[in-house]
Amino acid sequence: MTEEQQPQQVFEVQRIYLKDLSFESPTSPAVFTREFKPEAGIELHTGHRVLGEDVYEVEVKITLTVKSGDAVAYLVEVKEAGIFLVKGYPQQQFGQLLGAYCPNMLFPFIREVVSDVVIKGGFPQQLLAPINFDALYAQHLQEQAAAESQDKQEPQPH
């Protein structure tokens, strides 16, 4: 293929937005009257969907549960999303863009929302540790390949 025949690659951020936010402090005000020893647990989900020709919504959802002792001090759920125009990329790069690059772009917005809402809830600032979405995407591809090879090895019913 000559340079003129290769499709033009286009990647544009069209919009980044907060899609959903929830904050709960189920043991307040009692949690504020005891010694606060936070232990955080985090759940992470990413996904994307087609909105139109070459236009995709990418979503990152984080659920942060912080306990002090046996009680849940607070729970924060944030869903940040972005609309991206992605055109002309080979499948491998396309998957990497939607599965890792876009979530990496969204994560700083999630960190800011979590930090702000936790402080507004009366708790010390909570800074989420960086997440390596490239490594998570590579792990996802490995798990997918292993599952596909497992499916091929299993005898098929007649």
N, C-alpha and C positions, 0 to 999 in steps of 0.2 A: 504494500500500500504506500502510496506517496503521501506526503504531508497534506496535500489538498484533499485526499480521499478520507483521511482520518476524521472521525466526527469531532466537532469542537467540544471541548470539555468545559462545562459551566457548573459552578457551585456558588450559590448565593444564599445568604441568610435573609429571609423575607420578614421574619418576625420571631421574637422570643417573648414568651409570656408565662405568667403564673396561671396554671390551669386549675389547681385545687390546693387548698391549705386547710389543715385542721390542727388545732392545739387543744390538748386536754390536760388538766391537772386534777386527777380524780381524788387525790388525798389532801387537797388544799382545804382549809388553811393549816391543817395539822402538820403537813410536811414542813412548814416554815417554823414550827416550834421545836423541832428535833434537830439533832446534828445531821448535816447533809453530807452523805458519802455517796456520790453518784457513781453508778455503774451503767454504762451505755451499751445498748444493743442496736444494731442497724440492719434493716432489710433494704435491698436495692433491686429495682426492676427497671429494665429499659425496653423500649419497643418502638415500632414505627408503623405507619400506615400510609397508603396512597391517598392523596387528596385530589389529584388531577394528573394530567400528563406531565411527568417529570417533577411533580411537586409532592413533597412528603412531609408529614408531621412526625417528628421524633419526640419521644416522651421519656423523661427520667422521673421515677417515683422513689422517694426515700421515706421510710418509716423509722423514726428514731424513738426508741423507748428507753427512758432513763429511770432506773430504780434507785432508791436509797433504802438500804436494808431489804426487807421483803416487799415493800410498798412501791407502786409505780408513782414516781414524783411527777413525771410528765411524759406525754407522748406527742410527737410532732409528725405529721404526715404532709409531705410536700410533693406536688406533681408539677414539674416545670416542663414546658414544651416549646418547640420551635418549628417554624415552617421553613423548609429548605427547598430550593430549586437545585436538582441534581441531574445533569444531562451529559451524555457522551462518555461515561466512564465504563471501563471493562468491569465485569461482574465482581471480580475479586476486590477491586478498589471501591466499587459501589457499596458492597457490603461493609467494608471497613469504614467508609464515610458515615453511613447510617448507624452502624453498630458501635463505633468507637469515637470517631472524630466529632460528630454532632453531640453525643452525650458529654464529651470533654468540654464543649463550648457551653453547654447548659449548666454544668456542675457549679461554677462560681456563683451563679444566680441562686441556686439551691442553698449553698453555704451561707449566703447573705440573708436569705429569708429565715433559715433555721436560727441563725445567730440573733437576728432582730426579734423574732417571735418568742424565743426563750427568755431574752432579757425582759420583754414586755410582760411575760408571764411571772416575773419576779425571781427568776433564777439566774445564777452566774452564766456568763456568756458560754455558749457551746460552739466550738469551731470543729466542723467535720474535717477529718483527715483527708488528704488527697486520695482520689481513687484512680487507679490505672485502668481506664476503660479499654486501652489497647490490649492489655494482658487478659482482661475478662473476655474480650471478643475472641482472642486467640484460643482461650480455654473453651469457649462456646463452640468454636469450629472443631476443636479436637474431640469434644464430647459428641458432636453431631456426626463426625466421621466414624467414631467408634460405634455409635448406635447403628449407623448405616451398614458397617461391616458385620455387626452382630446380626442384623436382619438378613443379610445375604447368606450367613452361615447356618441359620436355622432351617430345618427341612420344611418345605411348603406342603400343606395338606392337599390331597388330590381330590 
